[in-house]
C-alpha cells in the first residue's frame, strides 16, 4: 500500500551533493535524481550517506520541464531519510530517499 501523500514524478538528472556541516570538508557525492515530488526525492548516489545527514544538493542536469511545484529543485537542503545499497549493471550505488528542508 502506497503511503506517500504526494505524487512522484520520474526524472533522470545528474546531481552533486555535499554534507551541510562537515569538519573535514568531505568529497562531493555524485548521483542521479530518479524521481521527485514537492516534499523530496529519490536518488542513486555513488557513496553511502547515513540517515539524518543533511546534504546540500545541486542539480547539474536538465529539469526535464518540471517546476518547483512538481518537486524539481535546482539547489536545496535535504535530509537523508534512508539509504540502501543496490547493484546497477555490476556497479554498486546507494538508493537514497531525501526530504527537502528548504529550496532555492
URJOPE-V114664 format. One line per field, one symbol per residue. ss: DSSP state (h for helix, s for strand, l for the rest). psi: psi as a letter, one per 30 degrees, with the letter a starting at -180 (. if undefined). burial: # if it has 9 or more other ideal C-beta (glycine too) atoms within 8 Angstrom, else .. A space follows every 50 residues. Layout:
ss = ???
psi = ???
burial = ???
This chain:
ss = llllllllssssssssssslllllllllsssssssssllsssssslllll lllssssssllllllllhhhllllssssssssssssssllssssssssss sssl
psi = kkfkfkkkkklikklklkkejkfgelkljlakkellaffalkljlfkkkk kfkkkkkkkfalfggklefggkkfklkkkkelkkklkjhfkkljkkkkkk ell.
burial = .......##.#.#######.........#########..######...#. ..#######...#..#...####.######..#..#......######## ....
